[in-house]
Amino acid sequence: MSGLRKLNMMDFTTLIPVRESKIEAAKAEKLPELDTYKANQIANALHPAVQNLVVSEVAEINADAKLYTLSPDSEKGCQKLAYFSAGQYLSISLKIDAAITSRPYTICSSPSDSLKGIYKILVKRAENGFVSDYILSNWTKGTKVTTSEPCGNFTWEPLRDAKNVIGLAGGSGISVFYSMAHAIADGIEDFSLTLLYGSKSEKDILLKKELDELAARCDKIKVVHVLSQEEKAGYEHGFLSADLINKYKCEGDYSVFVCGPQKMYDYEKEELKKLGIRNKFIRYELAGLSKAPEKDEKYSLVVEKRGESYSINCWSKETILVALERAGIEAPSRCRSGECGFCRSRLVKGDVFIPAENDGRRLADVQFGYIHPCSTYPLSDITLELL
């Protein structure tokens, strides 16, 4: 201890004057632009505010599904794509007639493809699908597309998830696992994936040939096709039940990742209870909203946005975000499921309904009157401040 200087608490009183004197004595030189710092360059590359892309290829999967390849639109100054983790999505901005809207679509290609200037998204026609119908009918090679950075947390994380994953997929929910399988085969991700993919019939299976080829070349990937309305040799029959999971699970801990329609989620939540899996090992991808109010009432919605005010109509069976988009008011949105908080806005006045399963707000936001319009339904006349 003899070599250490004894601290004098009074020395701290001189810190600020000493710093101020050094600042005054420094040369008045202009600091480098923020974009010249390496940390900021990396942040901008991984998290661009917007990505201007172009459809470079369209592959028809079946009558109701297409695989779109998106590349940088050099004409609009986009030279590279942001890297992503398998399981993340792009929020795609669209103007359809008078409506300004967005939709999240999972990137279903390998993360390594983004380094080659390629994203791929699978678009499947949804029942009453306003956006999916528009994309399938209008997007062709050369179509300009505006997207967000890669978003979402439905990714494999070694500190949280088990090394063995059971993937439960339904319909276009296969996109997530198709990307994960590519990442495993490419050596980007280090876990084993047993995929139970539920379809109505053999003809409804999306990307079957591609999935089977990935499984054939990588022993960490196993694909089991499950048909609910057909019984055929080489396929399981029925639903993605607890018994089926038990049949294909590995020894020891395993994670279960679920991606598909809301009805599938409702079913799997009950089935997974039978297996006694710890909650930390069960993951659900965004699936939209769980429920809306039963009554369909009309209300007025006053919107305050950066000094401007709008007055529009809204209905109790549609979210506040949908009312904004239908009226042509541009509003921030990404996940459209109440999770990410990107659309966070202040509820100035009015009563609302938020499904408990979709209420991803922080406790402070609940206390001080902030909502996520994407998962909030009006129950009275509303005044909203868009941030």
QUIJOCOR-V556590 format. One record per run of one state. SS is the DSSP state (h for helix, s for strand, l for the rest). FROM is the first residue (numbers start at 1). TO is the last residue. Records with the same first field share a line. If there is no record, write none. Layout:
# QUIJOCOR-V556590
SS=FROM-TO / FROM-TO
This chain:
# QUIJOCOR-V556590
l=1-8 / 26-33 / 37-37 / 47-50 / 63-64 / 73-73 / 77-88 / 97-98 / 108-110 / 115-118 / 125-129 / 139-143 / 148-150 / 152-163 / 186-191 / 200-201 / 205-207 / 218-220 / 228-235 / 238-241 / 249-254 / 260-261 / 274-278 / 285-297 / 306-307 / 316-318 / 327-343 / 350-351 / 355-355 / 359-362 / 369-369 / 379-381 / 387-387
h=9-25 / 34-36 / 38-46 / 74-76 / 111-114 / 130-138 / 171-185 / 202-204 / 208-217 / 242-248 / 262-273 / 279-281 / 320-326 / 356-358 / 363-368 / 373-375
s=51-62 / 65-72 / 89-96 / 99-107 / 119-124 / 144-147 / 151-151 / 164-170 / 192-199 / 221-227 / 236-237 / 255-259 / 282-284 / 298-305 / 308-315 / 319-319 / 344-349 / 352-354 / 370-372 / 376-378 / 382-386
